[in-house]
Amino acid sequence: MNGKQGGDPAKLADALVQLAGRAETPLRWPAGADAVGAFELKAKGLLEDANANRELSSRLDHDDA
């Protein structure tokens, strides 16, 4: 994007180096405030889906379990 991107590439590079230096790295990492917002929106939707069908989903075990 040659200087027209929303974030600072140098800060991204620094953050990636920090993550790579950790003993445990995240499976997914939202790079930027906009990505954090997208993660939060997705998580909210998934939680709503789980709660909307909790009773039906929770009674699928074998009767002898």
N, C-alpha and C positions, 0 to 999 in steps of 0.2 A: 504494500500500500504506500510505500515510499513516503513516510512521514504523515500520512493521512489517517492512520489507524487510531482507534479510540484510546488505546493504552500505550504505555511506554515500553518499547521492546527491551531496553536495558533492564528495567525493573522486572519484566517477565523472566529474562535470563537469570537474574539474581535469585528470583523466587524458585526457579527450576533447580538451580544449583543447591539452594537450601533444602528443597525437598529430596533431591538425590542424595544428600548427605545424611538423611535421617535413617535410623535403623528400620523403621517401618514407613513405607511410602503409601499414600492413599491410592485406592483403586481408581477413584475419580477425583479430579481436582478442578474446581471452578476457577478459571483464570480470569479474574476481573469482576468488578462489582455487578456488571450486567449478567455474568454467568452465575454469580451467587443468587441473584434474583430468580433466574431461570431454574436453578436447583431447588430453591424454596417453593416455587410454584409447582414444579413436578412432584415434590415430596408431599405437598398439601393435597394434590389430586390423588396420589396413590393412597394416602391415609383415608381420604374420603371414600374411595372405592372399597378399601378393606372394611371400613366401618359400616358402609351401606349393605354389605353382604356377609357380615360377621356371623350371624346366626346360621345361615345356609351353609357357609363354608366350614363352620365348626362342627357340623354333624355328619361329616363324611367318613369318619373313622369306622373300622370294623366294629361290630357290636361286642365282640369278645376282647377288644383291646383295652 
